[in-house]
Amino acid sequence: MPPCVTVLIIGAGCRGKRYSYFAVHFPNRMKVVGVADPRAFARNDLQKIHSIDKKNVFNDWKVATERERFADAVIIATPDRLHKVTPEDCKEIVSVCAANNVMLAVCHVLRYYPASLKIKELLDAGAIGDICHIQHLEPVGFWHFAHSFVRGNWRNEAESTFSLLAKSCHDIDLINFWMGDKRCLKVSSFGSLSHFTNEHKPKGAASRCLDCSVEQTCPYSAKKIYLQRAEKGYFNWPVSVVCNSGVCDIEAVTEALRSGPYGRCVYECDNDVVSNQVVNMEFEGGATAAFTMMAFTERLGTRKTTIYGTKGELFCAGGGPVQVFDFCTREKTAYPTNKSAFIPSHLMGHDGADYYLMDSFISALTVSSLCQPCHKCRDFHNNRHSIKAAMVAEVPLFRHLIHHSTSPF
């Protein structure tokens, strides 16, 4: 039996807590032995869930680095502003990890999603010939965008990062992943903040939804998004995010909407990240890709992908199946995806991709004593091209101009 991997969680918010549940459901494979978070309720919550020794509970991750090594791996789930998010920072991460023989995995969870892997398998097998163009859509969801990118942690670029990196780095990464060895040579991007500005505030609207006379006609009402869910006994995400005290009940949600950021009118927030953006990419050999991130959609996160090849066309929506139309036979074939028979509810984020990520990460750590990545756990040298593409697309100048790279990404 492979050894159990011991893990330190840095950042005990939604991401860190969710990934930590892999240890609860698979205790023979992973054990959480430490937590670092500046918020007492968050780190105490994780300490209780995993019975963590109090000497391994930290209010600052830097303190943990001063200790002798006590964990096999670290899961870094801190806010974006605390990440290394510039090209130079990314290069430094690669250099330091390579110098110290450390396995580095980026949480681009959709790479581990069965539908994404089936698409990659079919492309590599030549099912549609040579790739000519990839068309990919990420529908964020109208209320999800209001929650995360108007009222929430990712609303303001100075406090977090731009929405293309925060929300759609997964999608840019998928495009690079599917393109294989072809490097991106040119990027153009256009985007804007639509609707969620003060000039669109309805007449008679208040500064907070609980006090608003026109709240019932507003699709972005905080009462609809949070309070109505709480009244039905639902206190998971996104309701759990609203209560920053650790206590989540009707009273706590109501008070949070009365005084906290999630109760604000969406037309009076300090948000500045774009609500819709398109990214066009040209790759080696002339292949192209077009990506769209759209806030104003009914569906939440159900991506749609069409890939046009010289011998066929591939289409996939959400978790599949993946459909391939063969130009030669004029026949369409639906390929099922290899989904796990059981995924714990705590790990169902991104339609189960959170589970597949953690499964691959822990497997990679136990595959050999050198902790070399398995075939699913790609190294950061590949991921950084996706991050650089997103950064180039977002630079204000390049939102309206084509960027001609002097060398492949």
C-alpha distance (Angstrom), angle and dihedral (degrees) to the residues before:
residue distance angle dihedral
M1 . . .
P2 3.84 . .
P3 3.80 114.9 .
C4 3.80 120.0 -95.5
V5 3.81 110.9 -103.3
T6 3.80 115.7 -130.4
V7 3.81 115.1 -145.6
L8 3.81 139.0 -164.3
I9 3.83 113.8 -151.9
I10 3.82 115.2 -147.6
G11 3.78 107.4 -167.5
A12 3.80 115.8 25.5
G13 3.80 97.9 -156.4
C14 3.80 126.6 112.6
R15 3.82 95.7 -58.1
G16 3.79 97.6 42.4
K17 3.79 93.8 44.6
R18 3.80 92.9 46.8
Y19 3.81 93.6 50.6
S20 3.80 90.1 46.2
Y21 3.82 90.2 61.2
F22 3.79 88.5 73.4
A23 3.82 84.8 77.8
V24 3.81 91.5 52.7
H25 3.79 93.8 53.3
F26 3.81 97.4 35.0
P27 3.83 104.6 32.6
N28 3.80 92.8 161.5
R29 3.80 91.1 60.3
M30 3.82 104.8 38.4
K31 3.79 138.0 20.5
V32 3.83 125.7 -173.5
V33 3.81 107.0 -137.8
G34 3.80 101.4 167.3
V35 3.80 144.7 22.9
A36 3.79 134.5 -165.6
D37 3.82 122.8 -167.6
P38 3.82 132.4 136.8
R39 3.82 91.1 -136.0
A40 3.78 112.8 84.9
F41 3.82 95.9 -152.9
A42 3.82 92.1 51.3
R43 3.81 97.6 49.2
N44 3.80 92.5 40.2
D45 3.80 89.6 52.2
L46 3.81 91.8 54.1
Q47 3.80 91.1 43.3
K48 3.80 89.6 56.0
I49 3.81 95.0 45.4
H50 3.80 93.4 51.1
S51 3.83 101.2 28.6
I52 3.80 90.8 -122.7
D53 3.80 118.0 -171.5
K54 3.81 108.4 -108.3
K55 3.81 91.0 -125.4
N56 3.80 87.5 66.3
V57 3.82 95.8 52.3
F58 3.81 112.7 98.9
N59 3.80 136.3 -178.6
D60 3.82 89.4 -157.7
W61 3.81 125.5 38.7
K62 3.81 90.1 -146.4
V63 3.80 89.0 68.2
A64 3.79 89.7 56.6
T65 3.82 90.6 56.1
E66 3.80 89.9 58.8
R67 3.79 90.8 62.9
E68 3.77 126.8 84.4
R69 3.78 110.7 -93.8
F70 3.80 109.6 -77.7
A71 3.83 102.3 163.3
D72 3.79 135.7 55.2
A73 3.80 94.3 -140.1
V74 3.79 142.9 12.4
I75 3.80 126.3 -139.9
I76 3.81 108.9 -154.9
A77 3.80 109.0 -157.5
T78 3.79 101.1 157.3
P79 3.84 124.3 139.4
D80 3.80 117.9 -77.4
R81 3.79 94.1 -104.6
L82 3.81 89.0 61.8
H83 3.81 93.4 51.3
K84 3.76 126.9 91.1
V85 3.80 98.2 -104.6
T86 3.81 107.1 160.8
P87 3.82 124.5 86.8
E88 3.79 89.5 -114.7
D89 3.81 91.6 52.1
C90 3.80 90.7 49.4
K91 3.80 91.4 52.6
E92 3.80 89.3 50.5
I93 3.81 91.3 52.8
V94 3.80 91.2 51.8
S95 3.80 92.2 47.1
V96 3.81 95.5 49.1
C97 3.80 94.2 45.2
A98 3.80 92.3 47.5
A99 3.79 91.7 48.7
N100 3.80 91.5 51.9
N101 3.83 97.6 39.4
V102 3.81 91.4 -117.7
M103 3.80 120.9 157.6
L104 3.80 110.1 -127.3
A105 3.79 122.9 -163.6
V106 3.81 125.1 -178.7
C107 3.79 115.9 -145.5
H108 3.78 96.0 -121.7
V109 3.79 86.7 145.8
L110 3.80 96.7 -175.1
R111 3.81 91.0 68.2
Y112 3.78 87.4 70.3
Y113 3.81 94.9 45.1
P114 3.84 111.3 114.2
A115 3.81 93.7 -128.3
S116 3.82 91.5 52.7
L117 3.80 91.3 48.8
K118 3.82 92.3 47.4
I119 3.80 89.7 52.5
K120 3.80 89.9 50.2
E121 3.81 91.4 47.9
L122 3.80 92.5 51.7
L123 3.80 93.2 45.9
D124 3.80 92.5 49.5
A125 3.82 89.5 48.7
G126 3.81 89.9 56.5
A127 3.81 95.1 -115.3
I128 3.81 91.8 152.8
G129 3.81 99.3 21.8
D130 3.80 118.7 -125.6
I131 3.80 116.3 -1.2
C132 3.80 112.2 -111.5
H133 3.81 101.4 169.4
I134 3.82 140.9 -1.1
Q135 3.79 119.7 -154.0
H136 3.80 113.3 -168.8
L137 3.82 132.2 175.7
E138 3.78 129.6 -167.9
P139 3.82 112.1 -165.4
V140 3.80 104.5 -160.8
G141 3.81 96.2 -170.3
F142 3.81 124.6 -114.8
W143 3.81 97.3 -109.1
H144 3.81 93.8 36.9
F145 3.79 90.8 57.2
A146 3.81 90.5 49.4
H147 3.81 89.7 49.7
S148 3.79 99.7 47.1
F149 3.79 106.7 21.6
V150 3.81 104.8 31.3
R151 3.80 104.5 32.8
G152 3.79 100.9 10.2
N153 3.78 143.5 75.1
W154 3.81 95.7 -72.8
R155 3.81 98.4 47.9
N156 3.80 98.0 101.0
E157 3.78 124.7 51.6
A158 3.82 94.9 -151.1
E159 3.80 91.7 52.7
S160 3.80 96.2 41.9
T161 3.81 124.7 -5.6
F162 3.79 139.5 -79.8
S163 3.80 117.7 -62.9
L164 3.81 95.2 -116.2
L165 3.80 90.5 62.8
A166 3.81 96.1 35.6
K167 3.80 96.7 47.0
S168 3.77 110.4 13.7
C169 3.80 106.0 35.8
H170 3.82 84.1 100.6
D171 3.79 90.8 59.5
I172 3.80 96.1 45.3
D173 3.80 86.2 49.4
L174 3.81 92.0 51.9
I175 3.79 91.1 52.9
N176 3.81 90.5 52.2
F177 3.80 90.2 44.8
W178 3.80 93.3 52.9
M179 3.80 92.7 45.1
G180 3.80 89.0 61.3
D181 3.79 116.5 -164.9
K182 3.80 94.3 -2.3
R183 3.78 111.2 109.9
C184 3.78 124.2 -143.9
L185 3.81 111.3 -109.4
K186 3.81 104.6 174.9
V187 3.78 135.5 26.0
S188 3.79 132.1 -172.1
S189 3.78 124.0 179.5
F190 3.78 139.5 -178.1
G191 3.78 127.9 -175.8
S192 3.77 145.2 146.6
L193 3.77 145.1 -176.0
S194 3.78 106.6 -105.1
H195 3.81 130.2 -169.3
F196 3.83 99.8 -16.7
T197 3.80 94.5 96.3
N198 3.77 134.2 104.1
E199 3.80 93.2 -106.0
H200 3.81 89.3 66.2
K201 3.80 95.0 52.1
P202 3.84 109.3 127.2
K203 3.77 118.4 -115.7
G204 3.79 110.7 -93.3
A205 3.82 94.7 17.8
A206 3.79 117.2 144.6
S207 3.78 128.3 -138.4
R208 3.81 90.7 -108.1
C209 3.78 130.2 41.7
L210 3.82 94.2 -132.4
D211 3.81 89.4 60.8
C212 3.80 97.9 38.5
S213 3.81 122.3 117.4
V214 3.83 92.7 -162.0
E215 3.82 96.5 44.1
Q216 3.80 93.6 111.7
T217 3.80 91.5 63.0
C218 3.81 94.2 47.6
P219 3.84 117.2 95.6
Y220 3.80 90.0 -158.1
S221 3.80 96.3 54.4
A222 3.80 112.6 146.5
K223 3.81 88.1 -143.3
K224 3.81 89.7 59.8
I225 3.81 95.1 43.7
Y226 3.81 99.1 43.5
L227 3.80 116.6 5.5
Q228 3.81 97.1 48.1
R229 3.81 89.6 51.5
A230 3.81 91.2 48.7
E231 3.80 91.3 49.5
K232 3.81 87.9 57.4
G233 3.82 90.8 52.8
Y234 3.81 95.9 -102.0
F235 3.80 111.3 137.0
N236 3.79 102.4 156.3
W237 3.81 123.8 101.3
P238 2.99 126.4 -6.6
V239 3.82 93.3 19.6
S240 3.82 92.0 49.8
V241 3.81 90.6 60.0
V242 3.79 92.7 58.4
C243 3.81 95.3 62.8
N244 3.79 106.2 68.6
S245 3.80 94.9 176.5
G246 3.79 95.1 72.0
V247 3.81 92.4 -113.1
C248 3.80 113.4 104.6
D249 3.81 119.0 -174.2
I250 3.80 136.5 117.0
E251 3.79 92.7 -80.8
A252 3.81 93.2 48.3
V253 3.81 93.0 47.7
T254 3.80 91.6 48.6
E255 3.80 92.4 49.8
A256 3.81 91.3 46.5
L257 3.80 90.7 53.5
R258 3.78 90.2 47.5
S259 3.79 96.1 52.6
G260 3.80 110.2 8.6
P261 3.82 134.3 80.1
Y262 3.81 95.8 -98.3
G263 3.79 93.1 63.9
R264 3.79 94.4 58.2
C265 3.77 124.5 113.2
V266 3.82 107.5 -99.1
Y267 3.81 88.2 -132.0
E268 3.82 93.2 58.3
C269 3.81 102.4 48.1
D270 3.80 129.2 114.3
N271 3.80 91.9 -118.0
D272 3.80 120.4 140.0
V273 3.83 106.3 160.8
V274 3.79 118.0 114.5
S275 3.79 120.8 -96.2
N276 3.79 96.8 -156.9
Q277 3.78 129.7 26.3
V278 3.78 138.5 167.9
V279 3.80 125.0 -157.1
N280 3.79 123.3 -166.1
M281 3.79 119.3 -164.8
E282 3.79 134.4 -171.4
F283 3.79 119.4 -157.7
E284 3.77 136.0 -164.6
G285 3.79 111.1 -71.1
G286 3.81 93.4 28.7
A287 3.82 99.9 -77.6
T288 3.80 113.6 145.5
A289 3.79 139.0 -160.7
A290 3.79 134.4 -161.2
F291 3.79 121.0 -160.9
T292 3.80 127.4 -172.3
M293 3.80 126.4 -167.0
M294 3.81 110.7 -167.6
A295 3.80 128.1 -177.5
F296 3.79 98.2 -170.3
T297 3.79 103.1 72.6
E298 3.80 137.2 120.1
R299 3.80 95.0 -137.5
L300 3.78 121.3 66.2
G301 3.80 116.6 -138.6
T302 3.82 96.9 -24.3
R303 3.78 96.3 140.4
K304 3.78 122.3 -156.2
T305 3.78 122.2 -151.1
T306 3.79 131.5 -175.6
I307 3.80 119.1 -179.5
Y308 3.79 119.5 -169.6
G309 3.79 118.0 -153.7
T310 3.79 137.5 175.7
K311 3.81 92.1 -104.9
G312 3.78 104.0 28.9
E313 3.78 151.1 -12.1
L314 3.81 127.0 -104.4
F315 3.80 126.4 -157.6
C316 3.78 133.3 -179.5
A317 3.80 133.4 170.4
G318 3.78 119.9 -167.2
G319 3.79 112.8 -42.9
G320 3.78 95.4 -6.6
P321 2.91 153.7 -168.3
V322 3.79 95.1 -128.3
Q323 3.81 110.8 -130.5
V324 3.79 123.3 -152.9
F325 3.78 124.8 -171.1
D326 3.82 112.1 -158.3
F327 3.80 113.5 -145.9
C328 3.81 91.8 -156.6
T329 3.81 100.1 50.4
R330 3.84 95.0 27.8
E331 3.80 86.8 -135.1
K332 3.80 131.1 130.3
T333 3.81 120.1 -141.4
A334 3.81 126.1 -167.5
Y335 3.80 114.7 -147.4
P336 3.83 116.6 -159.6
T337 3.79 118.6 -137.7
N338 3.79 123.1 -120.9
K339 3.77 100.3 -113.0
S340 3.78 122.0 176.2
A341 3.79 115.5 -104.7
F342 3.81 91.1 -130.8
I343 3.79 131.4 27.1
P344 3.82 119.3 173.1
S345 3.80 113.0 -119.1
H346 3.82 90.9 -121.4
L347 3.81 89.0 62.2
M348 3.81 98.3 44.9
G349 3.80 93.6 101.8
H350 3.81 113.1 131.3
D351 3.80 87.9 18.5
G352 3.79 91.6 -59.8
A353 3.80 97.0 -43.5
D354 3.82 88.3 119.3
Y355 3.80 88.4 62.9
Y356 3.81 93.8 47.4
L357 3.81 90.2 49.6
M358 3.80 93.5 52.4
D359 3.80 92.5 42.7
S360 3.81 90.5 53.7
F361 3.81 93.5 43.5
I362 3.80 94.9 51.5
S363 3.81 90.7 43.4
A364 3.79 90.1 51.8
L365 3.79 91.1 52.0
T366 3.78 92.4 52.5
V367 3.81 99.8 39.0
S368 3.80 92.3 91.4
S369 3.78 141.8 -8.1
L370 3.81 88.4 -104.3
C371 3.82 90.6 57.3
Q372 3.79 93.8 -131.8
P373 3.84 114.6 176.4
C374 3.77 117.5 -98.7
H375 3.80 120.3 -128.4
K376 3.81 91.0 -85.9
C377 3.81 97.6 45.1
R378 3.80 100.5 74.9
D379 3.79 120.6 -160.1
F380 3.76 124.1 -111.5
H381 3.80 94.1 -110.0
N382 3.81 86.2 74.9
N383 3.81 96.4 41.0
R384 3.79 94.5 51.0
H385 3.82 91.2 66.2
S386 3.81 88.2 61.0
I387 3.80 91.7 48.8
K388 3.79 91.8 48.6
A389 3.80 91.4 49.9
A390 3.81 90.4 52.5
M391 3.81 91.0 48.3
V392 3.79 93.7 49.3
A393 3.80 90.3 48.7
E394 3.79 91.9 52.3
V395 3.81 102.4 47.1
P396 3.84 102.5 114.3
L397 3.79 93.1 -122.0
F398 3.81 91.4 52.6
R399 3.79 94.4 50.2
H400 3.78 85.8 81.7
L401 3.80 104.1 22.5
I402 3.77 134.8 59.4
H403 3.80 113.8 -109.2
H404 3.78 113.8 -138.9
S405 3.78 107.4 -160.5
T406 3.80 116.3 -146.7
S407 3.78 88.6 -143.3
P408 3.80 135.9 18.1
F409 3.80 114.9 -83.3
